[in-house]
Amino acid sequence: MRGNSLSSSSQSAPAGTFAELADLWSRRGELSKSEWARLYVLVMGVLEANPVREERSSVLGGEAAVDHLRQAFFVDKVLLPATAAGADPNPELTLHALPVFYRRYLLDQLRAIQRHGETELPDGDDGRMADSKADNRFGWLGEVPADCDCLDVSGEVDSCALQDSARRFLRGEDDWVVIYLALHFCHGRERLALSKIQRVYRIPSYHYKARQLGIAPPRGGYAGLAQFADTMIGRWLTGNGIELAEDKRHVIRHAFDLLCLEAFAECGRRELTEPEMER
């Protein structure tokens, strides 16, 4: 690869940069924390040097969502395939592959939205979970009460480990994730509507982010297990060995209780108190 650049754009990279990227990519299953940080920098550099028009689509949130889309791609297609249980990541990376992977990822997001016929939350939809009476639509996930009385699922999950995982998950996320959970998803009947949260906290692409987090399903609910598993909450659940199945709903609700406890604590730790509401 000597003499080649990272991209086909006018921006070139040092001769050894792609070799470094390819080396880190091939060893994703065993990288140290500092090596992951370096791989992230290199991947973001490639995506910055090779912008694709799909990432600025208004359907995906427009210009304001570009950084988030790139970060989501890194987590979904670079990090998770190498670190999830039973992972067997592809060690090969060709010179121009990353922009192609990224564009395919965005096209998948666009197709998923198109299949469900919505690009924005409809009027009156505050992003709550699906109707509990809908068949096979994850309505049984239900709402999480604000008092968070955890269910007794001893023997099925390690509650301490699961709560630690929830804490790590939230501390690694942006403020909007904590706000959405603490003030909306976990807050029972007194929840703030997502549209109101957007107005108060100025969260860009708020409907897209709600869908990505997993708290605003398409109209009618999720079409199947795989679709909810591809949300941030879904990935957190499965990453902790929790099966997304109806006969595991008590375990899922227990996980939600613990996630909410940590969301409330993290909201307080960051001092994300509710600003003066607009009149």
C-alpha positions in Angstrom: 0.0 0.0 0.0 3.0 2.3 -0.1 2.3 5.7 -1.6 -1.5 5.2 -1.4 -3.8 7.6 0.3 -6.6 6.8 2.7 -9.2 8.2 0.3 -9.9 9.1 -3.3 -10.4 12.7 -2.3 -7.7 15.4 -2.6 -6.8 14.9 1.0 -4.0 12.4 1.3 -2.6 10.7 4.3 1.0 9.7 5.3 2.1 6.4 3.6 2.0 4.5 6.9 -1.5 5.7 8.0 -3.5 3.0 6.1 -1.1 0.3 7.2 -1.7 1.4 10.8 -5.5 1.5 10.2 -5.4 -2.0 8.6 -3.3 -3.4 11.4 -5.7 -2.1 14.1 -8.7 -3.3 12.1 -7.3 -6.8 11.8 -6.7 -7.0 15.6 -10.1 -5.6 16.7 -10.8 -8.6 18.9 -7.8 -7.9 21.1 -7.2 -4.1 21.1 -6.3 -2.2 24.2 -8.3 0.9 25.2 -5.7 3.2 23.7 -5.7 1.3 20.5 -9.5 1.5 20.2 -9.2 5.3 20.7 -6.6 5.4 17.9 -8.8 3.3 15.6 -11.7 5.6 16.3 -9.6 8.6 15.3 -8.5 6.9 12.1 -11.9 5.8 11.1 -13.4 9.3 11.7 -10.6 10.7 9.6 -11.5 8.5 6.7 -15.2 9.4 7.0 -14.4 13.1 7.2 -12.2 12.9 4.1 -14.8 10.9 2.2 -18.2 12.5 2.9 -21.2 10.7 1.4 -24.4 12.6 0.5 -26.7 10.2 2.3 -25.3 11.3 5.7 -26.9 14.8 5.2 -30.3 13.4 4.3 -33.1 15.2 6.0 -34.7 11.9 6.7 -31.7 10.9 8.9 -31.6 14.3 10.6 -29.7 16.5 8.2 -26.4 18.3 8.9 -27.0 18.2 12.7 -26.9 14.4 12.7 -23.7 13.8 10.7 -21.4 13.4 13.7 -23.9 11.1 15.5 -24.3 9.0 12.4 -20.6 8.5 12.1 -20.3 7.6 15.7 -23.2 5.2 15.4 -21.5 3.5 12.4 -18.3 3.1 14.4 -20.2 1.4 17.3 -22.5 -0.7 15.1 -20.1 -1.8 12.4 -16.6 -1.5 13.9 -16.8 -1.9 17.7 -19.7 -4.3 18.2 -18.8 -6.9 15.6 -15.5 -7.3 17.3 -16.5 -7.2 21.0 -20.0 -8.9 21.1 -20.2 -12.4 22.5 -19.1 -14.9 19.9 -17.8 -12.2 17.6 -15.7 -13.2 14.6 -14.8 -9.9 12.9 -13.5 -9.8 9.4 -9.8 -9.0 9.7 -9.5 -7.7 6.1 -9.8 -4.0 5.2 -9.1 -2.7 1.7 -8.0 0.9 1.0 -11.4 2.4 0.0 -13.7 0.0 1.9 -14.7 2.2 4.9 -16.6 4.8 2.9 -18.4 2.0 1.1 -19.3 0.3 4.4 -20.5 3.6 5.8 -22.7 4.4 2.7 -24.3 0.9 2.9 -25.0 1.5 6.6 -26.8 4.7 5.8 -28.7 3.2 3.0 -29.9 0.5 5.4 -31.1 3.2 7.8 -33.0 4.9 5.0 -34.6 1.7 3.8 -35.7 0.8 7.3 -37.4 4.2 7.7 -39.0 4.0 4.3 -40.3 0.5 5.0 -42.2 1.8 8.0 -43.6 4.8 6.1 -42.5 7.5 8.6 -39.6 9.9 8.8 -40.8 12.0 11.8 -42.9 11.4 14.9 -46.5 12.1 13.9 -48.5 14.9 15.7 -49.4 13.8 19.2 -46.8 11.0 19.2 -44.6 11.6 22.2 -42.4 8.5 21.5 -43.9 6.1 24.1 -43.6 2.4 23.7 -46.0 0.6 21.4 -49.6 -0.2 22.3 -49.6 -3.0 24.8 -52.5 -4.7 23.0 -50.7 -5.0 19.6 -49.8 -8.5 18.7 -46.1 -9.2 18.3 -45.2 -5.5 18.5 -43.2 -5.4 21.7 -46.2 -3.7 23.5 -45.5 -6.0 26.3 -42.3 -4.1 27.1 -44.7 -1.5 28.6 -44.0 1.6 30.5 -41.5 1.7 33.4 -42.9 3.2 36.6 -41.0 6.1 38.1 -40.6 4.3 41.5 -38.5 1.6 39.9 -39.4 -1.3 42.2 -37.2 -4.0 40.8 -38.7 -7.4 40.2 -37.3 -10.5 41.8 -35.5 -12.4 39.0 -32.8 -14.0 41.2 -31.1 -16.8 39.5 -31.8 -15.4 36.0 -29.6 -12.3 35.9 -26.8 -10.9 38.1 -28.5 -7.7 39.2 -25.4 -6.1 40.5 -23.5 -6.7 37.3 -26.5 -5.5 35.2 -26.7 -2.3 37.2 -23.0 -1.7 36.8 -23.4 -2.2 33.1 -26.3 0.3 33.0 -24.1 2.8 34.8 -21.2 2.3 32.3 -23.6 2.5 29.4 -25.1 5.8 30.5 -21.8 7.4 31.5 -20.5 6.7 28.0 -23.4 8.4 26.3 -24.3 12.0 25.5 -26.7 14.1 27.7 -29.7 13.5 25.4 -29.7 9.8 26.2 -29.8 10.5 29.9 -32.5 13.1 29.4 -34.7 10.9 27.2 -34.6 8.1 29.8 -34.8 10.1 33.0 -37.4 12.6 31.9 -39.4 10.6 29.4 -39.1 6.8 29.3 -38.6 6.2 33.0 -40.9 8.9 34.3 -44.3 7.2 34.1 -47.4 9.3 33.7 -45.6 12.5 34.5 -43.2 12.1 31.6 -42.3 15.0 29.4 -43.3 14.5 25.7 -40.3 14.2 23.4 -41.4 17.3 21.5 -41.4 19.3 24.7 -37.9 17.9 25.7 -36.7 19.0 22.2 -38.0 22.5 22.7 -36.5 22.9 26.2 -33.2 21.2 25.7 -32.6 22.1 22.0 -31.9 18.5 21.0 -31.3 18.3 17.2 -32.8 15.4 15.2 -34.8 14.5 18.3 -37.2 12.1 16.6 -34.3 10.2 14.8 -32.5 9.9 18.1 -35.5 8.6 19.9 -35.9 5.9 17.3 -32.2 5.1 17.5 -32.4 4.8 21.3 -35.4 2.5 21.1 -38.1 4.6 22.9 -40.0 5.7 19.8 -41.1 2.7 17.7 -42.6 3.0 14.2 -46.4 3.4 14.1 -47.8 0.0 15.2 -44.7 -1.0 17.0 -41.6 -3.0 16.1 -42.0 -5.6 13.4 -39.9 -8.2 15.1 -37.1 -9.0 17.5 -34.3 -8.1 15.2 -35.6 -4.5 14.7 -35.7 -3.7 18.4 -32.4 -5.4 18.9 -30.9 -2.9 16.5 -31.7 0.0 18.9 -29.3 1.3 21.6 -31.4 -0.2 24.4 -31.9 -3.4 22.5 -28.1 -3.8 22.0 -27.5 -3.0 25.7 -30.0 -5.7 26.7 -28.6 -8.4 24.3 -25.0 -7.4 25.2 -25.9 -8.4 28.8 -27.1 -11.8 27.7 -30.9 -10.9 27.9 -33.0 -12.6 25.3 -35.6 -10.4 23.6 -38.5 -12.8 23.9 -41.9 -12.5 25.4 -41.3 -15.1 28.0 -38.3 -12.9 29.2 -40.4 -9.8 29.7 -40.0 -9.9 33.5 -36.2 -9.9 33.0 -36.4 -7.1 30.5 -38.6 -5.0 32.9 -36.1 -5.7 35.7 -33.3 -4.5 33.4 -35.4 -1.4 32.6 -35.8 -0.8 36.3 -32.0 -0.9 36.9 -31.4 1.3 33.8 -33.9 3.8 35.1 -32.3 3.9 38.5 -29.0 4.7 36.9 -30.6 7.2 34.5 -32.1 9.2 37.4 -28.7 9.1 39.2 -26.8 10.1 36.1 -29.3 12.9 35.4 -28.6 14.3 38.9 -24.8 13.7 38.7 -24.7 15.8 35.5 -27.1 18.4 37.0 -29.4 18.1 34.0 -32.1 19.8 35.8 -35.1 20.9 33.9 -34.7 24.5 32.5 -37.4 27.0 32.7 -40.2 25.6 30.5 -41.4 27.7 27.6 -44.8 29.2 28.2 
